[in-house]
Amino acid sequence: MLRAPDPADHVIGLACWQGRPALMTRAHRHHDIEINYAVDGALDYLIGGRRVVAGPGEMVAFWAAIPHQLVGAAPDACVRWLTVPLHIVLGWRMPPATVRRLLQGDVLTATAEDRRDADIALFGQWAADLSSGDEELRHVALLEIEARLRRLSTATPAGRPGTPAPGGGSSVEHAAQMADFIAGSFRDPLTTDRIAATVPMHPHYAMAVFKQVMGTTLGAYLTQCRIAEAQRLLITTGMPVADVAAAAGFGSQSRFYARFTQACATPPGEYRKLHRGLYRAQGLD
């Protein structure tokens, strides 16, 4: 069985900023809906083990509890980032189909060249408003962000995000194939040998390649996927916590409690109290 150090979790919260993207040295996760807008140049992501490419003028939105990583960017790339805590988004009472898609790991994408100038201006305004300390400006920004996310959701066809990395010899492609396999099989007991066989590579070499590209171990990435699934189940179902642990692939309840509490800064039961009521208020059960 794989043994994992603590997964790479980050606390971001409500924020908006812009600049030149830096490639991420490791996959990470946080507890927000993330919206990225590629102003110039293409961006190449791994989100839940799937390749997602955002071209110039394209916007992507996803639940950042899913392990994700920027692995490529054009030299001229410029991006606007926006993160909104999940409990705020759930409070917006978005269309049920949109909420389900985000929590299931779908990526909302759309290109709207006719909105380019407006979107660039909006992101700049949101960055200023959210950092102003003015509660009324913050409220106005959230209303505009909600409207933009709703518009984005209407422009995105349903489906699993991205495509598996094509077979090939590059380290990124091999790591992406292993990450995609983990993302689809994390509920099962997994070993290094089984994951490496999907490439195929010798297990020790597979671990080294994955760590080089993803900046984290196979075991840590597996834990990230299982925690994201546990979050989804706690929000969207009334399953007992012990059943959630098993359904997410944790063989030990004590390990689940420890990993989840450390990753989410709150025990599973408290996490459910924070989010499930908002989810049910939309009539999603």
N, C-alpha and C positions, 0 to 999 in steps of 0.2 A: 504494500500500500504506500501511497505517496504521503510524505510528511511535509508540512508547510509552515513557514514562518508567518507572522501576521501579515494579512493582505495590505496593500498600499491604499489607504483611504485618505481622502482629503476633505477638509471642511471649507466650503466656499460661500454658499448662501446667495442672497440676492445681490448681484453685481453685474456691471456691464463695462467693458473696456475694449480697446482696439490696439492694433499694432501688427508687427511682423511676426508670423508664427515661428516658434522654435520647436524642432522635432522633440518628441517626448522620449526620454530614455527608458521609461517603463510604463506599462499599463497601469492605470489607476481608476478609481471610482469615487463618486461623491453622491450626495443625496438630493440632487436637483434635476430639474429639466434643463438641459443645455441647448442653446440655439446658437449656431455659428453661421456667419454670413461671409462668404468668400468674395471680397470686393475685387481683388485682382489675383490672378494666378490660381492654380488648382491645388486642392488639399486632398491628401490620401490618408484615410483613417482605417484603423481596425476597430470595429465596434462589435463586441460579443463574438470575436473571431471572424467577422465578415468584413470584406473590403468595401468601403464606401468612399467614392471620389466625389468631391464637391468642386465643380468648375467655377470659373469667374461668374459672378452674378447669381450663384446658387446658394440657397439657404437650407440648412439641415437642422433638425431638432430631434432629440432622443433623451431617454431616461438615463442619466449618467451613473446610476447604480450598476448598469451594465459595464463591465470592464472595457475601457476604450483607450486609444492611443493614436496620436498623430505620428505617422511613420514616414510621410513624404510631403513635400511642399515645393512648388515652383519657386525659382529664385526671386521672382517679383511678387510673391504672394503677400497679400494684405488681408487681414480678417477682423471682423467684429465678433466678440464673444458676449453671450448673455447667459446667466444662470439664474434660475428661479426655483426656490425650494418647493419640493413636491406638495407640501401641505397647502401652499398658496395656489398652485395650479388646480388641485382637487377642489378647493373652495370656489373656483370659477365656474363649476358645473359645466365643464366642456361637454360636447357631444359624447355620449357613452362610447361610441365606436372609437373615437380619438383616444380616450383615456385607456381603453383596453389595448389598443395598438401600442401605445407608448409603454405600458407596463409589461407587455409581452415581448418587448425588444425591437419593435418596428422603428424605422427611422423615417421621419417625415422630411421630404425633400421637394423643392420646387425652384424653378428658375423663372424670374419675372423681370426681364430687362426693362419693361416699361415702368417698373417700380424702383429701379436702381437708385436714382437720386433721392427718392422719398425714403427708401430704406436706409441709405447712408446717413441722411439727416436724422432719421428716427433714432438710430443707434447712438449717434452723437448726443442727441437730446436726452436719451435715457441715461447715458453715462453721467451727464451733468446733473440730472435730476436726482438720481439715486445716491450720488455722493454729496448732495447739497445739504443734507440734514433737515430739509424742509419737508414735513410730513404731507403737505398738500401736493407738492411737486412729486413726491414718491407715489402718492395715490394716483395722480394723473398718469405717470409713467406706467404703473401697473395696469391701468385701464387700456392704454395703448398697446402694451405688450400682450395682454389677453386677446385683443382684437387681431393683432398680427399673427398670433399663434393659431387662432381660429381660421383665419384666411389661409395660412399655410396648410392646415389640415385638410381643407377642402380641395387643395391642389395636388395632393399626394395620393396615388393609388395604393391600395392595401398590398401588403406582402412583406416577407422577411427582408430585413435590410441587406443591401449589397449582394455580393456573390462570393463564393469561396475563392480563395487565391488559386490561380491556375497552377497546375503542376509545373515544376521547373527546378532549376538548380540553385536559385538564390536563397540566401538565408532568410530573407523576409518572407518569401513564398513558403518555405518549409515551416517557419514559425507560425505563419497565418494558418496553414493547413492543420497544424497541431492545435492551435487555439480554437479553430472552428470545430474540430472533433470534440474538444473538451466542452465547448459551449452546447453541443448537441447531446452529450453523453454524461454530463456531470452528475446526473441522478444515480448512475451506476457506480459500483466499486471500480475504480480505475487504477491501473499500475503504470509505471513509466514504460515498461515493455509494451503494453497495449497501445499507449499513445504514440510511442516511437514507431510502431509498426505501420502507422497510417502514412508515414512519409515516403518510404521506410528508411530508418537509420538505426545505427547501433544506439541503444538507450543512453549511454553516457554522452555520446556525441549529440544526440537529440536534445538532451538537457542543456548542454553547453550552447547550442544554437538558439534554443528558446530563450535562455537567459540573456544571451548577447543582444537579441532583437527586442525582446519584450521587457528587459530590465527586471524581471521577476522570475521566480521558479515555476515549474509546472504545477507543483503543489499549491503555491500561493494563488496562481491563476484559477485553479480548480476551486479553491476556497472562495475567491471573489464571485465566481459564477453561482456557487451554492448559496452564498449570502444574498445575492440579488434575487434568486428564486424564492428564498425564504421571505424576503421583504414583500415580494409580489403576493405570495400566498397569505401572509398576515394581513395585507391590505384588502385583498379581493375575496377571501373566503373566511368562514367561521371555523375552520379546522382547528382542533386542539393543537397547542404549541408543540406537543410531542410528535403529533402526526406531521406537522409542518417540517420539523427537523428531519424526519425520515423521508418525506417526499422531496426535500431539497437535496438529499444525498448524504446527510450527516449520519454516520453510523452510531454516534454517541450523543445522547442528549446533553451531557455535561460539556462536551466539546462544542456543541452547537451554541449553548448559552454563552460560553466564554468567547467564542469567535464572533458571534453576532453582537454581543454587548460591546466588545472592543471596537468592532467595525462601525457600528451605528451609534455609539455613545449612549445607548439606552438598551435595557433588556427587551426581549421579544414582546412581552406583554405590554410594556409601556409604548413600544413602537406601534403596536396595533391600536392602542387607545388614541394615539395622536392622529392616525391616518384613516382607520377603517370607518369611523363615523362620517368623515367627509366623503368617502367613497360611496357609502350606502345612501347618503343624502341625495345623491344623483340618481337613485333608483337603479343602480347597476347590479344589484344582487338578483 
